[in-house]
Each structure stands twice: as C-alpha cells, then as structure tokens.
Amino acid sequence: MQGTVRTFDPETRSGSVLLDDGTELAFDGAAFEAGGLRMLRFGQRVNLATDGDRITVVTLSTFPLPDAGRAS
C-alpha cells in the first residue's frame, strides 16, 4: 500500500499519511523505526505495511518493505 506524508514529528517519530482514496492514517514511532528511515517530509511518497487499520512499517516508495509478507 502507498500513501503521501501528511504530518511528521521528528521528536516522537510519528505522523500521518493520506492514502490515495483520501483516508488519513496515523503511524507511531515503532512503524517509522521499522522502515529504517531517518526523516520524512510533507508530501513524500511512502510504502506502508499494515495489520488491519494499524500501520506497522513506513518506508520510502523506492525502498522495499522489510518483510513483504506484512504488506497489505
């Protein structure tokens, strides 16, 4: 699944993304850490892995997800 960064707080390493259908989903610091990134910026395109409605991994759209089996 892909989305676009809407918000990102570098202190908490959490934020939110907009999916292509306009749905906004929040992610926590653990999902950010799982993607191996250092920073995100507004408007950046990202790949997402989810578990139900919860984002478990956020990484750049040009990077593979760490465990493709978790991608939704």
DSSP file (Angstrom, degrees, kcal/mol; ACC not computed):
  #  RESIDUE AA STRUCTURE BP1 BP2  ACC     N-H-->O    O-->H-N    N-H-->O    O-->H-N    TCO  KAPPA ALPHA  PHI   PSI    X-CA   Y-CA   Z-CA
    1    1 A M              0   0    0      0, 0.0    47,-3.1     0, 0.0     2,-0.3   0.000 360.0 360.0 360.0 146.9    0.0    0.0    0.0
    2    2 A Q  E     +A   47   0A   0     45,-0.2    18,-0.6    43,-0.0     2,-0.3  -0.883 360.0 162.5-125.2 159.0    1.2    3.5   -0.7
    3    3 A G  E     -AB  46  19A   0     43,-2.1    43,-2.7    -2,-0.3     2,-0.4  -0.913  34.1-106.0-156.9-177.8    0.4    6.9    0.7
    4    4 A T  E     -AB  45  18A   0     14,-2.2    14,-2.9    -2,-0.3    41,-0.2  -0.978  38.3-108.1-123.8 133.3    1.7   10.5    1.0
    5    5 A V  E     + B   0  17A   0     39,-2.8    38,-2.6    -2,-0.4    12,-0.3  -0.398  37.2 171.4 -63.0 126.4    3.1   12.0    4.2
    6    6 A R  E     +     0   0A   0     10,-2.8     2,-0.3     1,-0.4    11,-0.2   0.791  67.9   2.9 -99.9 -45.2    0.7   14.5    5.7
    7    7 A T  E     - B   0  16A   0      9,-1.7     9,-1.7    34,-0.1    -1,-0.4  -0.976  57.6-179.3-140.4 154.1    2.5   15.1    9.0
    8    8 A F  E     - B   0  15A   0     -2,-0.3     7,-0.2     7,-0.2    34,-0.1  -0.907  11.4-161.2-154.5 129.1    5.7   14.0   10.7
    9    9 A D  E  >> - B   0  14A   0      5,-3.0     4,-2.4    -2,-0.3     5,-0.9  -0.936   6.1-161.3-109.5 108.9    7.0   14.9   14.2
   10   10 A P  T  45S+     0   0    0      0, 0.0    -1,-0.1     0, 0.0     5,-0.0   0.751  88.2  57.4 -64.4 -23.1   10.8   14.2   14.3
   11   11 A E  T  45S+     0   0    0      1,-0.2    -2,-0.0     3,-0.1     0, 0.0   0.932 121.8  23.8 -72.6 -45.6   10.7   14.2   18.1
   12   12 A T  T  45S-     0   0    0     -3,-0.2    17,-0.2     2,-0.2    -1,-0.2   0.602  97.8-135.8 -93.1 -13.1    8.2   11.4   18.5
   13   13 A R  T  <5 +     0   0    0     -4,-2.4    19,-0.3     1,-0.3     2,-0.3   0.796  66.6 117.4  60.3  31.4    8.9    9.9   15.1
   14   14 A S  E   < +B    9   0A   0     -5,-0.9    -5,-3.0    18,-0.1     2,-0.3  -0.767  27.9 129.5-120.5 167.7    5.2    9.7   14.5
   15   15 A G  E     -BC   8  27A   0     12,-2.1    12,-2.8    -2,-0.3     2,-0.3  -0.927  43.1 -87.1 179.1-154.2    2.8   11.2   12.0
   16   16 A S  E     -BC   7  26A   0     -9,-1.7   -10,-2.8    -2,-0.3    -9,-1.7  -0.980  21.1-154.9-146.4 157.4    0.1   10.6    9.4
   17   17 A V  E     -BC   5  25A   0      8,-2.8     8,-2.6    -2,-0.3     2,-0.5  -0.930  15.7-132.1-129.4 154.4   -0.3    9.7    5.8
   18   18 A L  E     -BC   4  24A   0    -14,-2.9   -14,-2.2    -2,-0.3     6,-0.2  -0.942  22.5-142.9-105.3 124.9   -3.0   10.2    3.2
   19   19 A L  E >   -B    3   0A   0      4,-3.2     3,-2.1    -2,-0.5   -16,-0.2  -0.339  32.9 -99.2 -76.0 167.9   -3.9    7.1    1.2
   20   20 A D  T 3  S+     0   0    0    -18,-0.6    -1,-0.1     1,-0.3   -17,-0.1   0.748 124.5  57.0 -62.8 -23.7   -4.8    7.5   -2.4
   21   21 A D  T 3  S-     0   0    0      2,-0.1    -1,-0.3     1,-0.0     3,-0.1   0.404 123.5-103.4 -87.6   3.5   -8.5    7.4   -1.6
   22   22 A G  S <  S+     0   0    0     -3,-2.1     2,-0.2     1,-0.3    -2,-0.1   0.376  74.0 142.9  93.1  -4.0   -8.1   10.4    0.8
   23   23 A T        -     0   0    0     -5,-0.1    -4,-3.2     1,-0.0     2,-0.5  -0.510  43.1-141.2 -70.7 133.7   -8.2    8.3    4.0
   24   24 A E  E     -C   18   0A   0     -6,-0.2     2,-0.4    -2,-0.2    -6,-0.2  -0.856  20.1-175.8 -98.9 129.9   -5.8    9.6    6.7
   25   25 A L  E     -C   17   0A   0     -8,-2.6    -8,-2.8    -2,-0.5     2,-0.2  -0.979  15.6-139.3-124.7 138.4   -4.0    7.0    8.8
   26   26 A A  E     -C   16   0A   0     -2,-0.4    29,-0.6   -10,-0.2     2,-0.3  -0.611  14.2-162.1 -89.9 153.1   -1.7    7.7   11.7
   27   27 A F  E     -C   15   0A   0    -12,-2.8   -12,-2.1    -2,-0.2     2,-0.1  -0.978   8.6-139.3-132.6 151.5    1.6    5.9   12.4
   28   28 A D     >  -     0   0    0     27,-0.4     4,-1.8    -2,-0.3     3,-0.4  -0.438  34.7 -93.9-101.9 177.5    3.6    5.7   15.6
   29   29 A G  H  > S+     0   0    0      1,-0.2     4,-2.8     2,-0.2     5,-0.2   0.821 121.8  59.1 -60.7 -33.2    7.3    5.8   16.2
   30   30 A A  H  > S+     0   0    0      2,-0.2     4,-2.0     1,-0.2    -1,-0.2   0.893 105.3  48.6 -65.3 -39.7    7.6    2.0   16.1
   31   31 A A  H  > S+     0   0    0     -3,-0.4    27,-1.7     2,-0.2     4,-0.7   0.890 113.0  48.4 -66.4 -39.2    6.2    1.9   12.5
   32   32 A F  H ><>S+     0   0    0     -4,-1.8     3,-1.1   -19,-0.3     5,-0.9   0.943 111.5  49.3 -64.6 -47.5    8.7    4.6   11.5
   33   33 A E  H ><5S+     0   0    0     -4,-2.8     3,-1.5     1,-0.3    -2,-0.2   0.867 103.6  61.1 -59.4 -38.2   11.6    2.8   13.1
   34   34 A A  H 3<5S+     0   0    0     -4,-2.0    -1,-0.3     1,-0.3    -2,-0.2   0.755  99.5  56.9 -63.0 -24.2   10.7   -0.5   11.4
   35   35 A G  T <<5S-     0   0    0     -3,-1.1    -1,-0.3    -4,-0.7    25,-0.2   0.559 105.2-127.4 -85.8  -8.2   11.2    1.2    8.0
   36   36 A G  T < 5 +     0   0    0     -3,-1.5     2,-0.2    -4,-0.4    -3,-0.1   0.727  58.3 142.2  72.8  22.0   14.8    2.2    8.7
   37   37 A L      < -     0   0    0     -5,-0.9    -1,-0.2    21,-0.3     3,-0.1  -0.488  44.4-157.8 -93.2 165.2   14.3    5.9    7.8
   38   38 A R  S    S-     0   0    0      1,-0.4     2,-0.3    -2,-0.2    -1,-0.1   0.678  73.8  -1.3-106.8 -30.2   15.8    9.0    9.5
   39   39 A M        -     0   0    0     -7,-0.1    -1,-0.4     2,-0.0     2,-0.3  -0.988  53.2-155.0-158.7 154.6   13.3   11.6    8.4
   40   40 A L        -     0   0    0     -2,-0.3     2,-0.3    -3,-0.1   -32,-0.1  -0.953  12.6-153.6-130.6 155.0   10.2   12.2    6.4
   41   41 A R    >   -     0   0    0     -2,-0.3     3,-2.0   -34,-0.1   -36,-0.3  -0.937  34.4 -84.4-128.3 154.5    8.9   15.4    4.8
   42   42 A F  T 3  S+     0   0    0     -2,-0.3   -36,-0.2     1,-0.3     3,-0.1  -0.260 114.3  18.3 -53.3 133.0    5.4   16.7    3.9
   43   43 A G  T 3  S+     0   0    0    -38,-2.6    -1,-0.3     1,-0.3     2,-0.2   0.363  87.3 143.2  87.0  -5.2    4.3   15.3    0.5
   44   44 A Q    <   -     0   0    0     -3,-2.0   -39,-2.8   -39,-0.1     2,-0.4  -0.459  51.6-123.6 -71.6 138.9    6.8   12.5    0.4
   45   45 A R  E     -A    4   0A   0    -41,-0.2    16,-1.6    -2,-0.2     2,-0.3  -0.684  36.7-177.4 -84.3 132.8    5.5    9.2   -1.2
   46   46 A V  E     -AD   3  60A   0    -43,-2.7   -43,-2.1    -2,-0.4     2,-0.3  -0.934  27.5-128.0-133.7 153.6    5.8    6.2    1.1
   47   47 A N  E     -AD   2  59A   0     12,-3.1    12,-2.2    -2,-0.3     2,-0.4  -0.782  31.0-160.7 -92.4 144.3    5.2    2.5    1.2
   48   48 A L  E     - D   0  58A   0    -47,-3.1    24,-0.5    -2,-0.3     2,-0.4  -0.978  16.0-161.1-130.8 139.9    3.2    1.1    4.1
   49   49 A A  E     -ED  71  57A   0      8,-2.0     7,-3.0    -2,-0.4     8,-1.5  -0.958  23.5-169.4-111.9 140.5    2.7   -2.2    5.7
   50   50 A T  E     - D   0  55A   0     20,-0.6     2,-0.4    -2,-0.4     5,-0.2  -0.880  28.9-155.6-130.1 159.9   -0.4   -2.6    7.8
   51   51 A D  E >  S- D   0  54A   0      3,-2.8     3,-1.4    -2,-0.3     2,-0.5  -0.867  80.6 -50.2-130.0  95.6   -2.0   -5.0   10.2
   52   52 A G  T 3  S-     0   0    0     -2,-0.4    20,-0.0     1,-0.2    -2,-0.0  -0.649 123.5 -20.8  71.0-125.3   -5.7   -4.3   10.0
   53   53 A D  T 3  S+     0   0    0     -2,-0.5     2,-0.5    -3,-0.1    -1,-0.2   0.351 119.8  97.1 -94.8   4.5   -6.1   -0.5   10.3
   54   54 A R  E <  S-D   51   0A   0     -3,-1.4    -3,-2.8   -29,-0.1     2,-0.4  -0.826  71.4-134.1-101.0 129.3   -2.7   -0.1   12.0
   55   55 A I  E     +D   50   0A   0    -29,-0.6   -27,-0.4    -2,-0.5    -5,-0.3  -0.682  25.3 175.4 -78.5 128.1    0.4    0.9   10.1
   56   56 A T  E     +     0   0A   0     -7,-3.0     2,-0.3    -2,-0.4   -22,-0.2   0.659  65.0  26.0-107.1 -23.0    3.3   -1.3   11.1
   57   57 A V  E     -D   49   0A   0     -8,-1.5    -8,-2.0   -23,-0.1     2,-0.4  -0.994  56.2-172.5-144.7 135.4    6.1   -0.1    8.7
   58   58 A V  E     +D   48   0A   0    -27,-1.7   -21,-0.3    -2,-0.3     2,-0.3  -0.997  23.5 148.6-124.2 125.5    6.7    3.2    6.9
   59   59 A T  E     -D   47   0A   0    -12,-2.2   -12,-3.1    -2,-0.4   -23,-0.1  -0.942  51.2 -74.5-146.6 169.7    9.4    3.4    4.3
   60   60 A L  E >   -D   46   0A   0     -2,-0.3     3,-1.8   -14,-0.3   -14,-0.3  -0.295  40.4-119.2 -66.8 151.0   10.1    5.3    1.1
   61   61 A S  T 3  S+     0   0    0    -16,-1.6   -15,-0.1     1,-0.3    -1,-0.1   0.721 115.1  56.0 -65.4 -19.5    8.2    4.3   -2.0
   62   62 A T  T 3  S+     0   0    0    -17,-0.2    -1,-0.3     2,-0.1    -2,-0.1   0.526  98.1  76.9 -88.2  -6.0   11.5    3.5   -3.7
   63   63 A F  S <  S-     0   0    0     -3,-1.8     2,-0.1     1,-0.0    -4,-0.1  -0.790  84.4-117.9-102.5 145.5   12.5    1.1   -0.9
   64   64 A P        -     0   0    0      0, 0.0    -4,-0.1     0, 0.0    -2,-0.1  -0.489  37.0-100.8 -74.2 153.1   11.2   -2.5   -0.5
   65   65 A L        -     0   0    0     -2,-0.1     3,-0.4     1,-0.1     4,-0.1  -0.515  31.0-119.8 -68.9 143.0    9.3   -3.2    2.7
   66   66 A P  S    S+     0   0    0      0, 0.0     2,-0.4     0, 0.0    -1,-0.1   0.827 105.2  21.1 -55.7 -35.1   11.4   -5.1    5.2
   67   67 A D    >   -     0   0    0      1,-0.1     3,-2.7     0, 0.0     4,-0.4  -0.835  68.7-165.1-137.9  97.0    9.1   -8.1    5.2
   68   68 A A  G >  S+     0   0    0     -3,-0.4     3,-1.1    -2,-0.4    -1,-0.1   0.726  85.7  71.2 -57.1 -22.6    6.9   -8.2    2.1
   69   69 A G  G 3  S+     0   0    0      1,-0.2    -1,-0.3    -4,-0.1   -20,-0.0   0.712  95.2  53.3 -66.2 -20.1    4.7  -10.8    3.9
   70   70 A R  G <  S+     0   0    0     -3,-2.7   -20,-0.6   -19,-0.0    -1,-0.2   0.576  83.9 111.0 -90.4  -9.8    3.4   -8.0    6.2
   71   71 A A  B <    E   49   0A   0     -3,-1.1   -22,-0.2    -4,-0.4    -3,-0.0  -0.358 360.0 360.0 -69.2 142.2    2.3   -5.7    3.3
   72   72 A S              0   0    0    -24,-0.5    -1,-0.1   -71,-0.1   -23,-0.1   0.352 360.0 360.0-120.0 360.0   -1.4   -5.1    2.8
